[in-house]
Amino acid sequence: MLRIFETLSAAIQNNQAAVLCTIVTGHGSAPRGAGAKMVVFQDGSTLGTVGGGAVELHCIEIAKQVLASGESVIQPFCLAPNEVNDIGMVCGGNVTICFRRFDQKDAPFLARALAVLRGEENAWLIFRMKDGTETELGLFDEEKGLQFLCDVPDALLKKNLHAGAELISGDPSYYFEPISTRGKVYIFGGGHVGAALAPLLSGLGFRVCVYDNRPEFAVPENFPGAYRVILGDFNDIFSKVSVTKDDYAVIMTPGHQADLAVLKQVLQTEAQYIGCIGSKKKIAVTEDALLQAGYTKEQLTRIVSPIGLSILAETPAEIAVSIAGQLIELRARQHGSKKEGWK
C-alpha cells in the first residue's frame, strides 16, 4: 500500500496523471478481493495487480480512457463464461472496480495518506460513489478524523471503521478500506528465518520491527522494508519496545534461554499473537520452565508453537511462508474477511 501511494505521489509531482484501480467488491472465486489495487500510468505501465489475465487488460484500457477524460468510472466485471459482462475468464465470481484519476489537485490527499501509512495509527480510505462514478475521495485517521470528504453519515462511519474492506450500497454508495493499522509484528531474532520473514511480511502490508541483541545482525540494510530494526537486550525488551494488544510477537532468537526470556516478558502483555519457533522437545522444555517460573497453563495456551501453518516447511524461506500465512489468516479473521477462497 505504501509503495502504491508513494508512486502515485511521485507521478503527480512530475506532472504525470495516473489512475488508481481499486476492487471495491468481489464475490465468488475471483482471484483478488476488495482492496486489491493497480496503478496505471500515462505510458501504459502499471504497478500492483487486480487479478491478472483478461480483467487486468480490460482495466488498463479503461484506465487510459479515464486518463484522457478525467472522469472516474465504476465498472463491474464477470469472471464466469456466458454471463453479463463476461470478459472471457473462467475462474468464476465477479468484481467491481473503481477507476480514479489522480493529478496535482490530489497532492494534499496523498501527503496525508503517506503520513498515516508511515506512522503508527489506524486509517481508512473512503470512496463516495454516485451514478456510476466515484465522486469524492476521503481519508479517516484517528488523529485528524475525516478529511477531504464532508458528508459521510456519522452512523456509517462508526459502523464501518473497524471492519475489512467493504462496499455499502445505496444512493450514494460508500466504500471503506483500512489502509493502515496500529499493530506491529515484532520479530525477536534476526537470523536466517527472521531475515526471510521480515521482507515477506513487509510486502504483505504488516509493519515489521526486527529486534536482535547482535550488532552485526541489527542492521536496517539486512531487513528490506522493515519499519524498525532494534538493537537491544533480550532480557529487557521493554527498555526499547512497548508491545500492545494490537501487536504480534514472533520469537526466534539465537538460543533457548533468550526465547524463554522474551516469552516471559511478552506473556505479560496483551499481544494478540505470540508465536515461538522450535522443535517439540524444545517446546516441552520451554513450557516446563515457564510453569516452574509461575506461569499458568492457561497463560501457556496463548503461545503458538510450533509456529506457522502446517505445510511441512523445512528451509528458512519455507518456514517464513508458513508464519506469514498464519498471520495473514489471523489478520483476515480480525477484519471480518468474507472471501471464500479457492476450492
C-alpha positions as CSV (number, residue, x, y, z in Angstrom):
1,M,0.0,0.0,0.0
2,L,2.8,2.4,0.9
3,R,4.5,1.8,-2.4
4,I,1.3,2.4,-4.3
5,F,0.8,5.8,-2.7
6,E,4.4,6.8,-2.9
7,T,4.4,6.0,-6.6
8,L,1.2,8.0,-7.2
9,S,2.7,11.0,-5.3
10,A,5.9,10.8,-7.4
11,A,3.9,10.7,-10.6
12,I,1.9,13.8,-9.9
13,Q,4.9,15.7,-8.6
14,N,6.3,15.1,-12.1
15,N,3.1,16.4,-13.7
16,Q,2.1,12.9,-14.7
17,A,-1.5,11.9,-14.0
18,A,-2.2,8.3,-13.1
19,V,-5.3,6.1,-12.5
20,L,-5.8,4.1,-9.3
21,C,-7.8,1.0,-10.0
22,T,-9.4,-0.5,-6.8
23,I,-11.5,-3.5,-6.4
24,V,-14.4,-2.3,-4.2
25,T,-16.3,-5.5,-4.1
26,G,-15.6,-9.1,-5.1
27,H,-17.7,-12.3,-4.9
28,G,-17.2,-16.0,-5.6
29,S,-13.8,-17.3,-6.8
30,A,-12.4,-14.0,-8.1
31,P,-8.6,-14.1,-7.9
32,R,-8.4,-10.8,-5.9
33,G,-10.8,-9.4,-3.4
34,A,-11.9,-6.0,-2.2
35,G,-8.9,-3.7,-1.6
36,A,-6.7,-5.0,-4.4
37,K,-5.1,-2.2,-6.3
38,M,-3.3,-1.4,-9.5
39,V,-1.9,2.0,-10.7
40,V,-1.9,2.7,-14.5
41,F,0.4,5.4,-15.7
42,Q,0.3,7.6,-18.8
43,D,2.8,5.4,-20.7
44,G,0.7,2.3,-20.0
45,S,3.0,0.9,-17.4
46,T,1.4,-0.5,-14.2
47,L,2.1,-1.1,-10.5
48,G,0.2,-3.7,-8.5
49,T,-2.5,-6.1,-9.7
50,V,-6.3,-6.5,-9.7
51,G,-6.1,-10.2,-10.7
52,G,-4.2,-10.6,-13.9
53,G,-5.5,-12.0,-17.1
54,A,-8.3,-10.5,-19.2
55,V,-9.6,-8.4,-16.3
56,E,-6.3,-6.6,-16.0
57,L,-6.0,-6.0,-19.7
58,H,-9.5,-4.5,-19.7
59,C,-8.6,-2.4,-16.7
60,I,-5.6,-0.9,-18.4
61,E,-7.8,0.1,-21.4
62,I,-10.4,1.7,-19.2
63,A,-7.7,3.5,-17.2
64,K,-6.4,5.0,-20.4
65,Q,-9.8,6.3,-21.1
66,V,-10.1,7.8,-17.6
67,L,-6.7,9.5,-18.0
68,A,-8.0,11.1,-21.2
69,S,-11.4,12.1,-19.9
70,G,-10.7,12.9,-16.3
71,E,-13.9,11.2,-15.3
72,S,-13.9,8.4,-12.7
73,V,-15.6,5.2,-13.6
74,I,-17.1,2.3,-11.6
75,Q,-17.1,-0.9,-13.7
76,P,-18.3,-4.4,-12.9
77,F,-16.6,-7.5,-14.4
78,C,-17.9,-11.0,-14.6
79,L,-15.2,-13.7,-14.4
80,A,-17.5,-16.6,-15.4
81,P,-18.3,-17.5,-19.0
82,N,-21.6,-16.8,-20.7
83,E,-22.8,-14.2,-18.2
84,V,-23.5,-10.5,-18.4
85,N,-20.2,-8.5,-18.5
86,D,-18.4,-11.8,-19.4
87,I,-14.7,-11.0,-20.2
88,G,-13.6,-14.5,-21.1
89,M,-12.3,-15.7,-17.7
90,V,-13.3,-19.0,-16.2
91,C,-12.3,-18.7,-12.6
92,G,-15.9,-17.6,-11.6
93,G,-17.2,-14.8,-9.4
94,N,-17.3,-11.1,-10.2
95,V,-15.6,-7.9,-9.1
96,T,-16.5,-4.2,-9.3
97,I,-13.6,-1.9,-9.8
98,C,-13.3,1.9,-9.2
99,F,-11.1,3.8,-11.6
100,R,-10.0,7.1,-10.0
101,R,-7.7,9.6,-11.8
102,F,-5.0,11.3,-9.7
103,D,-3.4,14.6,-10.6
104,Q,-1.9,17.6,-8.9
105,K,-5.1,18.5,-7.2
106,D,-4.8,15.3,-5.1
107,A,-1.4,16.3,-3.6
108,P,-2.8,17.2,-0.2
109,F,-4.7,13.9,0.0
110,L,-1.6,11.9,-1.0
111,A,0.6,13.8,1.5
112,R,-1.8,12.9,4.4
113,A,-2.2,9.3,3.2
114,L,1.6,8.9,3.1
115,A,1.9,10.4,6.6
116,V,-0.5,7.9,8.1
117,L,1.0,4.9,6.2
118,R,4.4,5.9,7.6
119,G,3.1,6.5,11.1
120,E,1.5,4.4,13.8
121,E,-2.2,5.0,13.6
122,N,-5.3,3.4,12.2
123,A,-6.6,4.9,9.0
124,W,-9.3,4.2,6.4
125,L,-9.7,5.1,2.7
126,I,-13.3,6.1,1.9
127,F,-14.9,6.4,-1.6
128,R,-18.2,8.2,-2.1
129,M,-19.8,6.9,-5.3
130,K,-22.9,8.0,-7.2
131,D,-24.3,7.4,-10.7
132,G,-21.6,5.0,-11.7
133,T,-18.7,7.3,-10.8
134,E,-16.5,7.9,-7.7
135,T,-17.4,11.5,-6.9
136,E,-15.3,12.1,-3.8
137,L,-12.3,10.5,-2.1
138,G,-11.7,10.8,1.7
139,L,-9.5,9.7,4.5
140,F,-10.2,9.0,8.1
141,D,-7.5,8.7,10.7
142,E,-7.5,8.7,14.4
143,E,-5.5,12.0,14.8
144,K,-7.5,14.2,12.4
145,G,-10.7,12.4,11.8
146,L,-12.5,12.7,8.5
147,Q,-10.7,14.7,5.8
148,F,-11.3,15.5,2.1
149,L,-14.9,14.3,2.4
150,C,-17.5,16.1,4.3
151,D,-20.8,14.3,4.1
152,V,-20.3,10.7,5.4
153,P,-23.1,10.0,8.0
154,D,-21.7,9.6,11.5
155,A,-23.6,6.3,11.9
156,L,-22.0,4.9,8.8
157,L,-18.5,5.9,9.9
158,K,-18.9,4.3,13.3
159,K,-20.2,1.1,11.9
160,N,-17.5,0.6,9.2
161,L,-14.2,1.9,10.6
162,H,-13.4,-1.4,12.3
163,A,-14.2,-3.8,9.5
164,G,-12.4,-5.0,6.5
165,A,-12.8,-3.5,3.0
166,E,-16.5,-3.2,2.3
167,L,-18.9,-1.5,-0.1
168,I,-22.1,-0.1,1.4
169,S,-24.5,0.1,-1.5
170,G,-27.0,3.0,-1.6
171,D,-27.5,6.4,-3.2
172,P,-24.8,7.3,-2.8
173,S,-22.7,4.2,-2.1
174,Y,-19.7,4.3,0.2
175,Y,-16.6,2.1,0.2
176,F,-14.5,1.7,3.3
177,E,-11.0,0.2,3.4
178,P,-8.4,0.1,6.2
179,I,-5.1,1.2,4.8
180,S,-3.0,1.5,7.9
181,T,-3.2,-0.3,11.2
182,R,-1.6,0.4,14.5
183,G,-0.3,-3.1,15.2
184,K,3.2,-4.2,14.5
185,V,4.9,-7.5,14.1
186,Y,7.9,-7.8,16.4
187,I,10.4,-10.4,15.2
188,F,12.6,-11.2,18.1
189,G,15.7,-12.6,16.4
190,G,17.1,-11.6,13.0
191,G,18.7,-14.9,12.0
192,H,18.0,-16.9,8.8
193,V,14.2,-17.2,9.4
194,G,13.9,-13.7,10.6
195,A,15.8,-12.4,7.6
196,A,13.4,-14.3,5.3
197,L,10.3,-13.3,7.2
198,A,10.8,-9.6,7.6
199,P,10.7,-8.6,3.9
200,L,7.9,-11.1,3.2
201,L,5.6,-9.6,5.9
202,S,6.5,-6.1,4.9
203,G,5.4,-6.8,1.4
204,L,2.1,-8.1,2.7
205,G,1.3,-4.9,4.5
206,F,2.5,-5.7,8.0
207,R,4.5,-3.1,9.9
208,V,7.6,-5.1,10.9
209,C,10.0,-4.4,13.7
210,V,13.1,-6.7,14.0
211,Y,14.8,-6.9,17.4
212,D,18.2,-8.6,18.0
213,N,21.0,-8.4,20.5
214,R,23.8,-8.8,18.0
215,P,25.2,-5.5,16.5
216,E,26.1,-7.3,13.2
217,F,22.5,-8.5,12.8
218,A,20.5,-5.5,13.9
219,V,21.3,-3.5,10.8
220,P,18.5,-1.9,8.8
221,E,20.1,-2.9,5.5
222,N,19.6,-6.6,6.4
223,F,15.8,-6.3,6.5
224,P,14.4,-4.5,3.5
225,G,11.0,-2.9,4.1
226,A,11.2,-3.2,7.9
227,Y,9.6,-0.4,9.9
228,R,12.3,-0.5,12.6
229,V,15.4,-2.5,13.3
230,I,16.3,-2.5,17.0
231,L,19.5,-3.5,18.9
232,G,18.6,-4.4,22.4
233,D,18.8,-6.9,25.3
234,F,16.5,-9.9,25.1
235,N,16.3,-9.9,28.8
236,D,14.9,-6.3,28.9
237,I,12.9,-5.8,25.7
238,F,10.6,-3.2,27.3
239,S,13.5,-0.7,27.5
240,K,13.3,-0.5,23.7
241,V,9.7,-1.5,22.8
242,S,6.1,-1.4,24.0
243,V,4.0,-4.5,23.0
244,T,0.3,-3.7,22.8
245,K,-2.9,-5.6,22.2
246,D,-2.6,-4.7,18.5
247,D,0.8,-6.3,18.1
248,Y,2.2,-9.7,17.1
249,A,5.2,-11.3,18.7
250,V,7.3,-13.8,16.7
251,I,10.0,-15.3,18.8
252,M,13.1,-16.9,17.1
253,T,16.1,-15.7,19.0
254,P,19.6,-17.4,18.7
255,G,19.0,-19.6,21.7
256,H,16.6,-21.4,24.0
257,Q,17.4,-19.2,27.0
258,A,16.8,-16.0,25.0
259,D,13.5,-17.4,23.7
260,L,12.4,-18.1,27.2
261,A,13.4,-14.6,28.4
262,V,11.3,-13.0,25.7
263,L,8.4,-15.3,26.3
264,K,8.3,-14.4,30.0
265,Q,8.1,-10.7,29.1
266,V,5.6,-11.0,26.2
267,L,3.2,-13.1,28.2
268,Q,2.8,-10.2,30.5
269,T,1.4,-8.1,27.6
270,E,-1.9,-8.3,25.7
271,A,-0.2,-9.1,22.4
272,Q,-2.8,-10.6,20.0
273,Y,-0.3,-13.3,18.8
274,I,2.6,-14.9,20.5
275,G,4.5,-17.4,18.3
276,C,7.7,-19.3,19.2
277,I,9.8,-21.3,16.8
278,G,11.2,-24.7,17.9
279,S,11.0,-28.5,17.9
280,K,8.5,-30.4,20.0
281,K,11.2,-31.2,22.5
282,K,12.2,-27.6,22.9
283,I,8.6,-26.5,23.2
284,A,8.1,-29.1,26.1
285,V,11.2,-27.9,27.9
286,T,10.2,-24.2,27.5
287,E,6.6,-24.8,28.8
288,D,8.0,-26.7,31.8
289,A,10.4,-23.8,32.5
290,L,7.5,-21.3,32.3
291,L,5.3,-23.4,34.7
292,Q,8.2,-23.6,37.2
293,A,8.5,-19.8,36.9
294,G,4.9,-19.4,38.0
295,Y,3.1,-19.0,34.7
296,T,-0.2,-20.9,34.4
297,K,-1.3,-23.5,31.9
298,E,-4.0,-21.0,30.7
299,Q,-1.3,-18.4,30.0
300,L,0.7,-21.0,28.0
301,T,-2.3,-21.6,25.7
302,R,-1.5,-18.2,24.2
303,I,1.7,-19.4,22.8
304,V,1.5,-20.7,19.2
305,S,4.2,-23.4,18.9
306,P,5.1,-25.0,16.6
307,I,4.8,-21.7,14.9
308,G,3.2,-21.2,11.4
309,L,0.8,-23.2,9.3
310,S,1.4,-26.9,8.9
311,I,2.8,-27.0,5.4
312,L,5.8,-29.4,6.0
313,A,8.2,-26.4,5.9
314,E,11.9,-27.1,6.3
315,T,14.0,-24.3,4.9
316,P,14.1,-20.8,6.4
317,A,12.2,-19.4,3.4
318,E,9.5,-22.1,3.7
319,I,9.2,-21.5,7.5
320,A,8.8,-17.8,6.8
321,V,6.0,-18.6,4.4
322,S,4.2,-20.7,6.9
323,I,4.4,-18.0,9.6
324,A,3.3,-15.3,7.1
325,G,0.3,-17.5,6.2
326,Q,-0.7,-17.8,9.8
327,L,-0.5,-14.1,10.3
328,I,-2.5,-13.4,7.1
329,E,-5.2,-15.7,8.3
330,L,-5.4,-14.1,11.8
331,R,-5.5,-10.6,10.3
332,A,-8.2,-11.6,7.8
333,R,-10.4,-13.1,10.6
334,Q,-10.0,-10.0,12.7
335,H,-11.0,-7.8,9.8
336,G,-14.1,-9.9,9.1
337,S,-12.9,-11.2,5.7
338,K,-15.7,-12.6,3.6
339,K,-13.6,-14.1,0.9
340,E,-14.4,-17.7,0.3
341,G,-11.0,-18.6,-1.1
342,W,-10.2,-21.3,-3.6
343,K,-11.9,-24.7,-3.5
